[in-house]
């Protein structure tokens, strides 16, 4: 199962890197909503990594960063997730507090699966937002990654 998660995070990292390039190198080929959602996607990944690592998060969930920092931030998220996968059992239970102060406990596996779904969901929203503005979004379907 760990190999499955590693492959999923490699896939997400691959397309996040492309999206970061688009947002930083071609700012006229995107829109504000796409920028906000991509920052949110990356911040949430960071926050969940911090929860698994039992460390404080360094980012707010809707905090914006300079577009030139997106690619490196995603790379750091990816590398930290792979390290967390290597060091933790998927069944390990993680206790954490949400940004609104609620306490929960979930397994590492559940958290990692949530990060994957959350990222896919928001990349879909980003693509839709870009299409609505007449722009061409990246194609980030999993099957394209596997071809």
N, C-alpha and C positions, 0 to 999 in steps of 0.2 A: 504494500500500500504506500510506503514511503516513496518508492520509485514512481508511482502514479502521481503523487503530489509534486515531486521534483519536475516531472514532465509538464504538468499543468502550469507550474510557476515559470518554467522556461518559456512556454508558449506565451504566457501573459507578459513576461519581461520583453520578449521579442517584439510584440506589438506595442507595448508601452514605450519602448525605445523609438519606434517609428513615429508614434503619436507625439512624443516629446520633440523629435526632430521637426515635425510639421509645425508644431506650436511655436518653437523657438526660431526656426529658419524661414518660415513662411507665414508670418503673422497676418498677412492679408488673405490667407487661405483658410482662415478659421474665424470664430466669433467668440464673444465674451462668455456665453453660456458654456461652450466647449472648454474654454480655459478654466472656468470655475469648477466644472465637473471633473476635469482631469486632475486638478489640484486636490479636490476632495477624494478622489479615488486613491491617489498616492498618499495623502495624509491618513486616510482610514487604514491603509495597509501598514503604514508606519505605527499607528496606534495599536493595531492588533498584534504586531510583532512585539511592541513594548509590553503589552499585557502578557504574552506568552513568556517573555524574558523576565517578567516581574520587575520591570523598570518603568520609571515615569516617561510619559510621552513628551517629545520636544515640540510637537505641532498641535495646533487646533484643527478640528475636523474640517472647517471651512476656510482655513488660513490660506492665503495666496502667497506664492513665491515667485521670484523672477523666472521668466520662461527659460533663461539660460541654465537654471539650476534643476530643471525638471528631470533631465536625463540622468544626471548623477544621483539625484534623490531616488529615482526608480531603481537604479543599479544597486544602491545601498540597501533598499528594501528587499530586493531579490536575494542579494548575498546573505543578508541577515536571516531571511526565511529559510534558505537552504541550510544555514548553520543551525538554526533552531530545529529543523527537521532531523538533522544528524544528532543533536544533543538531547532530544526529548522523545519519549514514547507517545504515540498518537493517542493513547488512552489516558494520558496524564490529564488530570483535572486542573483547570486554571480558574482561580478566583480573581475577579476584577470588579472595578466600579466604573460605570458609564460616565459620560461627560455631564449627565444630569443627576449624578449621585446615586443611581441604583446599583445594587450589588448583585452579581450573577456568578455562576460557575458553569463552565463548558469545557469539553475536552479539546485538546490540541487539534484533533482531527476535525471537530465541528468548526472550530475557529478558522482553520486553514480552508475548509470547504466554503465557509462564509466569505473569506477574502476573495476566492476565485469567483463565486457568484456575484459578489458586489462589483468586482472589477468588470466582469462581462456586461452586467446590467448598465453600468455607467458608460462603458465604451459604446454600447448600443445607443444610449441617449446622445452621446457626443456625435455619433455618425448621423443620427436623425436631425440634430440641431444644425449640423453643417449642411446637410442636404436641403433643409428648409431655407437656408441662406444662399442656395445655389452653388455651394462648394462641393468638391469631391472628397469624401472622407476616405481614410485608409480602409481596406477590406481586412478585417481581423477575425474572420471565421476560423475556427480550429482546423477545419479540413484544408484550408489554404496553407496553413502552417505545416501540415503534414505532407503536402504534395511535394 
